[in-house]
Amino acid sequence: MAELAVNVDHIATLREARGGIEPDPIAGAVIAELAGAVGIVCHLREDRRHINDRDVRLLREVVKTKLDLEMAAAPDIIAVALEVLPDLVTIVPERREELTTEGGLDVAARVEFFADLAARMHENDIEVSFFIEPEHEQIDAAVEAGADIVELHTGIYANAHTPEDVRRELERLAEAARYAHSCGLRVTAGHGLNYVNVVPIVRIPEIVEVSIGHSIISRAVLVGLDRAVREMVGLVRLGFSSS
Ligand code: PXP
């Protein structure tokens, strides 16, 4: 059975839309844990567009399950990781102009660099996951670099339009999951997963965890809206009845 790690970035996106203090990703993390998430994920981007350094420090204090810091292999972010000491880092590629992470990390292109990074994390008892495309070359490179986990990129699967494309991508993910597991890696998956497309992914036996953010926060806005409006209607009417 697979488990769910919840990415709280987009609670912070909503906060940053006003530059204020709500909604608070830390409170969201607590609620996600109470609801059964086995881990909390946040991506400290170089441009700090949603999660900021203070969020990461507070999440480290508050998260009781497992804190996964998603990050680019950039010197200032590595320094934050080594200071905050998350349970796990997930290394992702990052381009400033992208809306979201657009593809897997090319571990194979810089195995020595990533091996050195993984070793620094391991020295500090931080596990290392590489976010990669479901390809043997990247899995082999992740093994060589000393990864504990590979997170398979599900974005191409999530964006596939035709049933044939969906089937092909699922098969690619299942095959890569089998291979990575046979290499001794733990296998997780994420990106673009939602309430419609997640089930076939968690049926892949080697995938032990999925990391999901945007679709959960989007749904929370809608399923929570009825209650939020009712509570405000109550206050607005109370204002009338007491005057
Ligand atoms: N996994 C990784 C490596 C990611 O970069 C992201 C996006 O931050 C996710 C999972 C979650 O993706 P989504 O927000 O589409 O669920």
Residues whose N, C-alpha, C, O or C-beta is under 5 A from the ligand:
A	BS01	PXP	N7 H43 V92 T101 F131 G190 H191 G192 L193 S211 I212 G213 H214 S215
